[in-house]
Amino acid sequence: MFEFDQYLGFLAFLTILTIGFWLMIFLLTFVIPYWVIGANIENFKMWRAKRKAEAEQA
């Protein structure tokens, strides 16, 4: 069957695979949407301020 060092290598592989899987889930469900929504909110605020400044000039 497995020798002890092969068993440790297999456990290390499974650990790294699991960490990568959960990191990808975390990034796709929280970090990336947070970043995109935040960028859109900031762009909307800048667009609204620009529009307000142009209205005050006219």
Biopython code that builds the backbone (N, CA, C, O; Angstrom):
import numpy as np
from Bio.PDB.StructureBuilder import StructureBuilder

atoms = [
    (1, "MET", "N", (0.848, -1.190, 0.000)),
    (1, "MET", "CA", (0.000, 0.000, 0.000)),
    (1, "MET", "C", (0.886, 1.244, 0.000)),
    (1, "MET", "O", (1.825, 1.328, -0.792)),
    (2, "PHE", "N", (0.608, 2.199, 0.864)),
    (2, "PHE", "CA", (1.391, 3.436, 0.954)),
    (2, "PHE", "C", (2.477, 3.307, 2.010)),
    (2, "PHE", "O", (2.278, 2.686, 3.054)),
    (3, "GLU", "N", (3.620, 3.899, 1.723)),
    (3, "GLU", "CA", (4.604, 4.087, 2.778)),
    (3, "GLU", "C", (4.301, 5.415, 3.460)),
    (3, "GLU", "O", (3.505, 6.211, 2.962)),
    (4, "PHE", "N", (4.937, 5.647, 4.597)),
    (4, "PHE", "CA", (4.581, 6.821, 5.397)),
    (4, "PHE", "C", (4.867, 8.122, 4.660)),
    (4, "PHE", "O", (4.060, 9.048, 4.740)),
    (5, "ASP", "N", (5.980, 8.227, 3.947)),
    (5, "ASP", "CA", (6.292, 9.472, 3.236)),
    (5, "ASP", "C", (5.330, 9.705, 2.072)),
    (5, "ASP", "O", (4.998, 10.849, 1.761)),
    (6, "GLN", "N", (4.880, 8.623, 1.429)),
    (6, "GLN", "CA", (3.878, 8.774, 0.372)),
    (6, "GLN", "C", (2.540, 9.233, 0.969)),
    (6, "GLN", "O", (1.822, 10.034, 0.371)),
    (7, "TYR", "N", (2.226, 8.717, 2.139)),
    (7, "TYR", "CA", (1.001, 9.117, 2.829)),
    (7, "TYR", "C", (1.053, 10.604, 3.185)),
    (7, "TYR", "O", (0.063, 11.314, 3.006)),
    (8, "LEU", "N", (2.197, 11.086, 3.687)),
    (8, "LEU", "CA", (2.338, 12.499, 4.006)),
    (8, "LEU", "C", (2.251, 13.363, 2.749)),
    (8, "LEU", "O", (1.655, 14.439, 2.781)),
    (9, "GLY", "N", (2.834, 12.909, 1.655)),
    (9, "GLY", "CA", (2.733, 13.644, 0.404)),
    (9, "GLY", "C", (1.306, 13.733, -0.093)),
    (9, "GLY", "O", (0.867, 14.776, -0.577)),
    (10, "PHE", "N", (0.583, 12.626, 0.030)),
    (10, "PHE", "CA", (-0.819, 12.605, -0.370)),
    (10, "PHE", "C", (-1.639, 13.555, 0.495)),
    (10, "PHE", "O", (-2.491, 14.280, -0.017)),
    (11, "LEU", "N", (-1.387, 13.557, 1.803)),
    (11, "LEU", "CA", (-2.098, 14.478, 2.689)),
    (11, "LEU", "C", (-1.750, 15.930, 2.372)),
    (11, "LEU", "O", (-2.624, 16.795, 2.416)),
    (12, "ALA", "N", (-0.491, 16.208, 2.056)),
    (12, "ALA", "CA", (-0.099, 17.570, 1.683)),
    (12, "ALA", "C", (-0.807, 17.985, 0.402)),
    (12, "ALA", "O", (-1.281, 19.116, 0.293)),
    (13, "PHE", "N", (-0.884, 17.071, -0.578)),
    (13, "PHE", "CA", (-1.583, 17.362, -1.823)),
    (13, "PHE", "C", (-3.059, 17.663, -1.572)),
    (13, "PHE", "O", (-3.591, 18.635, -2.108)),
    (14, "LEU", "N", (-3.716, 16.851, -0.775)),
    (14, "LEU", "CA", (-5.130, 17.088, -0.475)),
    (14, "LEU", "C", (-5.330, 18.402, 0.274)),
    (14, "LEU", "O", (-6.305, 19.112, 0.030)),
    (15, "THR", "N", (-4.416, 18.728, 1.179)),
    (15, "THR", "CA", (-4.519, 19.973, 1.926)),
    (15, "THR", "C", (-4.402, 21.170, 0.990)),
    (15, "THR", "O", (-5.212, 22.095, 1.064)),
    (16, "ILE", "N", (-3.411, 21.162, 0.118)),
    (16, "ILE", "CA", (-3.215, 22.265, -0.822)),
    (16, "ILE", "C", (-4.400, 22.373, -1.779)),
    (16, "ILE", "O", (-4.856, 23.477, -2.075)),
    (17, "LEU", "N", (-4.894, 21.255, -2.256)),
    (17, "LEU", "CA", (-6.056, 21.247, -3.145)),
    (17, "LEU", "C", (-7.279, 21.830, -2.449)),
    (17, "LEU", "O", (-8.010, 22.619, -3.048)),
    (18, "THR", "N", (-7.512, 21.454, -1.197)),
    (18, "THR", "CA", (-8.662, 21.950, -0.447)),
    (18, "THR", "C", (-8.538, 23.449, -0.167)),
    (18, "THR", "O", (-9.512, 24.191, -0.296)),
    (19, "ILE", "N", (-7.337, 23.888, 0.217)),
    (19, "ILE", "CA", (-7.126, 25.315, 0.461)),
    (19, "ILE", "C", (-7.369, 26.104, -0.822)),
    (19, "ILE", "O", (-8.009, 27.155, -0.789)),
    (20, "GLY", "N", (-6.871, 25.615, -1.937)),
    (20, "GLY", "CA", (-7.091, 26.284, -3.217)),
    (20, "GLY", "C", (-8.557, 26.344, -3.593)),
    (20, "GLY", "O", (-9.033, 27.362, -4.095)),
    (21, "PHE", "N", (-9.275, 25.259, -3.352)),
    (21, "PHE", "CA", (-10.702, 25.225, -3.660)),
    (21, "PHE", "C", (-11.458, 26.266, -2.852)),
    (21, "PHE", "O", (-12.246, 27.029, -3.411)),
    (22, "TRP", "N", (-11.230, 26.308, -1.548)),
    (22, "TRP", "CA", (-11.968, 27.252, -0.706)),
    (22, "TRP", "C", (-11.532, 28.686, -0.964)),
    (22, "TRP", "O", (-12.343, 29.605, -0.851)),
    (23, "LEU", "N", (-10.263, 28.894, -1.309)),
    (23, "LEU", "CA", (-9.811, 30.233, -1.664)),
    (23, "LEU", "C", (-10.517, 30.711, -2.931)),
    (23, "LEU", "O", (-10.929, 31.869, -3.008)),
    (24, "MET", "N", (-10.659, 29.843, -3.913)),
    (24, "MET", "CA", (-11.340, 30.208, -5.145)),
    (24, "MET", "C", (-12.818, 30.519, -4.878)),
    (24, "MET", "O", (-13.356, 31.483, -5.422)),
    (25, "ILE", "N", (-13.467, 29.715, -4.052)),
    (25, "ILE", "CA", (-14.863, 29.982, -3.699)),
    (25, "ILE", "C", (-14.979, 31.336, -3.001)),
    (25, "ILE", "O", (-15.879, 32.116, -3.311)),
    (26, "PHE", "N", (-14.073, 31.622, -2.058)),
    (26, "PHE", "CA", (-14.100, 32.885, -1.335)),
    (26, "PHE", "C", (-13.893, 34.061, -2.283)),
    (26, "PHE", "O", (-14.597, 35.066, -2.188)),
    (27, "LEU", "N", (-12.933, 33.943, -3.196)),
    (27, "LEU", "CA", (-12.666, 35.035, -4.125)),
    (27, "LEU", "C", (-13.838, 35.279, -5.063)),
    (27, "LEU", "O", (-14.201, 36.428, -5.316)),
    (28, "LEU", "N", (-14.429, 34.218, -5.578)),
    (28, "LEU", "CA", (-15.508, 34.370, -6.551)),
    (28, "LEU", "C", (-16.817, 34.832, -5.927)),
    (28, "LEU", "O", (-17.634, 35.457, -6.604)),
    (29, "THR", "N", (-17.031, 34.536, -4.650)),
    (29, "THR", "CA", (-18.317, 34.895, -4.050)),
    (29, "THR", "C", (-18.259, 36.149, -3.202)),
    (29, "THR", "O", (-19.306, 36.734, -2.926)),
    (30, "PHE", "N", (-17.077, 36.592, -2.771)),
    (30, "PHE", "CA", (-17.019, 37.762, -1.907)),
    (30, "PHE", "C", (-16.087, 38.841, -2.430)),
    (30, "PHE", "O", (-16.522, 39.975, -2.632)),
    (31, "VAL", "N", (-14.849, 38.531, -2.650)),
    (31, "VAL", "CA", (-13.837, 39.552, -2.940)),
    (31, "VAL", "C", (-14.087, 40.217, -4.290)),
    (31, "VAL", "O", (-14.112, 41.446, -4.370)),
    (32, "ILE", "N", (-14.271, 39.444, -5.339)),
    (32, "ILE", "CA", (-14.442, 40.027, -6.677)),
    (32, "ILE", "C", (-15.749, 40.821, -6.782)),
    (32, "ILE", "O", (-15.721, 41.935, -7.304)),
    (33, "PRO", "N", (-16.897, 40.303, -6.311)),
    (33, "PRO", "CA", (-18.103, 41.143, -6.355)),
    (33, "PRO", "C", (-17.978, 42.413, -5.508)),
    (33, "PRO", "O", (-18.471, 43.467, -5.909)),
    (34, "TYR", "N", (-17.328, 42.328, -4.349)),
    (34, "TYR", "CA", (-17.121, 43.502, -3.508)),
    (34, "TYR", "C", (-16.304, 44.553, -4.250)),
    (34, "TYR", "O", (-16.616, 45.742, -4.201)),
    (35, "TRP", "N", (-15.261, 44.109, -4.933)),
    (35, "TRP", "CA", (-14.388, 45.008, -5.682)),
    (35, "TRP", "C", (-15.150, 45.654, -6.845)),
    (35, "TRP", "O", (-15.050, 46.864, -7.051)),
    (36, "VAL", "N", (-15.900, 44.870, -7.595)),
    (36, "VAL", "CA", (-16.633, 45.384, -8.755)),
    (36, "VAL", "C", (-17.731, 46.350, -8.321)),
    (36, "VAL", "O", (-17.881, 47.418, -8.916)),
    (37, "ILE", "N", (-18.491, 45.996, -7.304)),
    (37, "ILE", "CA", (-19.576, 46.866, -6.833)),
    (37, "ILE", "C", (-19.004, 48.160, -6.266)),
    (37, "ILE", "O", (-19.545, 49.237, -6.514)),
    (38, "GLY", "N", (-17.913, 48.063, -5.506)),
    (38, "GLY", "CA", (-17.281, 49.266, -4.962)),
    (38, "GLY", "C", (-16.771, 50.188, -6.049)),
    (38, "GLY", "O", (-16.921, 51.405, -5.948)),
    (39, "ALA", "N", (-16.168, 49.628, -7.089)),
    (39, "ALA", "CA", (-15.679, 50.441, -8.201)),
    (39, "ALA", "C", (-16.841, 51.123, -8.918)),
    (39, "ALA", "O", (-16.732, 52.288, -9.300)),
    (40, "ASN", "N", (-17.946, 50.414, -9.104)),
    (40, "ASN", "CA", (-19.110, 51.014, -9.753)),
    (40, "ASN", "C", (-19.709, 52.132, -8.918)),
    (40, "ASN", "O", (-20.128, 53.153, -9.463)),
    (41, "ILE", "N", (-19.757, 51.955, -7.611)),
    (41, "ILE", "CA", (-20.288, 53.014, -6.738)),
    (41, "ILE", "C", (-19.405, 54.249, -6.809)),
    (41, "ILE", "O", (-19.910, 55.368, -6.895)),
    (42, "GLU", "N", (-18.070, 54.055, -6.775)),
    (42, "GLU", "CA", (-17.160, 55.192, -6.863)),
    (42, "GLU", "C", (-17.290, 55.912, -8.209)),
    (42, "GLU", "O", (-17.276, 57.142, -8.254)),
    (43, "ASN", "N", (-17.415, 55.161, -9.297)),
    (43, "ASN", "CA", (-17.596, 55.776, -10.615)),
    (43, "ASN", "C", (-18.906, 56.548, -10.689)),
    (43, "ASN", "O", (-18.960, 57.619, -11.293)),
    (44, "PHE", "N", (-19.963, 56.013, -10.078)),
    (44, "PHE", "CA", (-21.241, 56.713, -10.070)),
    (44, "PHE", "C", (-21.147, 58.019, -9.286)),
    (44, "PHE", "O", (-21.708, 59.036, -9.695)),
    (45, "LYS", "N", (-20.429, 57.989, -8.144)),
    (45, "LYS", "CA", (-20.262, 59.211, -7.354)),
    (45, "LYS", "C", (-19.482, 60.268, -8.141)),
    (45, "LYS", "O", (-19.836, 61.447, -8.117)),
    (46, "MET", "N", (-18.430, 59.851, -8.834)),
    (46, "MET", "CA", (-17.662, 60.806, -9.634)),
    (46, "MET", "C", (-18.498, 61.349, -10.785)),
    (46, "MET", "O", (-18.434, 62.542, -11.084)),
    (47, "TRP", "N", (-19.281, 60.493, -11.432)),
    (47, "TRP", "CA", (-20.147, 60.930, -12.542)),
    (47, "TRP", "C", (-21.176, 61.935, -12.045)),
    (47, "TRP", "O", (-21.445, 62.940, -12.703)),
    (48, "ARG", "N", (-21.759, 61.651, -10.854)),
    (48, "ARG", "CA", (-22.767, 62.557, -10.296)),
    (48, "ARG", "C", (-22.151, 63.899, -9.903)),
    (48, "ARG", "O", (-22.768, 64.943, -10.113)),
    (49, "ALA", "N", (-20.944, 63.887, -9.335)),
    (49, "ALA", "CA", (-20.272, 65.135, -8.959)),
    (49, "ALA", "C", (-19.918, 65.938, -10.205)),
    (49, "ALA", "O", (-20.037, 67.163, -10.209)),
    (50, "LYS", "N", (-19.481, 65.251, -11.266)),
    (50, "LYS", "CA", (-19.154, 65.944, -12.522)),
    (50, "LYS", "C", (-20.409, 66.583, -13.121)),
    (50, "LYS", "O", (-20.375, 67.722, -13.588)),
    (51, "ARG", "N", (-21.495, 65.848, -13.101)),
    (51, "ARG", "CA", (-22.752, 66.373, -13.628)),
    (51, "ARG", "C", (-23.234, 67.571, -12.808)),
    (51, "ARG", "O", (-23.744, 68.543, -13.366)),
    (52, "LYS", "N", (-23.074, 67.501, -11.499)),
    (52, "LYS", "CA", (-23.488, 68.598, -10.616)),
    (52, "LYS", "C", (-22.630, 69.838, -10.870)),
    (52, "LYS", "O", (-23.139, 70.958, -10.887)),
    (53, "ALA", "N", (-21.300, 69.627, -11.072)),
    (53, "ALA", "CA", (-20.404, 70.765, -11.339)),
    (53, "ALA", "C", (-20.740, 71.416, -12.681)),
    (53, "ALA", "O", (-20.689, 72.639, -12.805)),
    (54, "GLU", "N", (-21.081, 70.609, -13.681)),
    (54, "GLU", "CA", (-21.450, 71.166, -14.993)),
    (54, "GLU", "C", (-22.765, 71.933, -14.900)),
    (54, "GLU", "O", (-22.937, 72.942, -15.584)),
    (55, "ALA", "N", (-23.688, 71.473, -14.071)),
    (55, "ALA", "CA", (-24.963, 72.176, -13.913)),
    (55, "ALA", "C", (-24.774, 73.511, -13.205)),
    (55, "ALA", "O", (-25.477, 74.475, -13.510)),
    (56, "GLU", "N", (-23.842, 73.580, -12.270)),
    (56, "GLU", "CA", (-23.589, 74.819, -11.564)),
    (56, "GLU", "C", (-22.907, 75.841, -12.467)),
    (56, "GLU", "O", (-23.103, 77.042, -12.279)),
    (57, "GLN", "N", (-22.118, 75.404, -13.435)),
    (57, "GLN", "CA", (-21.436, 76.312, -14.362)),
    (57, "GLN", "C", (-22.418, 76.909, -15.364)),
    (57, "GLN", "O", (-22.283, 78.067, -15.759)),
    (58, "ALA", "N", (-23.394, 76.126, -15.768)),
    (58, "ALA", "CA", (-24.329, 76.599, -16.796)),
    (58, "ALA", "C", (-25.367, 77.549, -16.276)),
    (58, "ALA", "O", (-26.211, 78.018, -17.039)),
]
sb = StructureBuilder()
sb.init_structure("model")
sb.init_model(0)
sb.init_chain("A")
sb.init_seg("    ")
for serial, (resi, resn, name, xyz) in enumerate(atoms, 1):
    if name == "N":
        sb.init_residue(resn, " ", resi, " ")
    sb.init_atom(name, np.array(xyz, "f"), 0.0, 1.0, " ", f" {name:<3s}", serial, name[0])
structure = sb.get_structure()
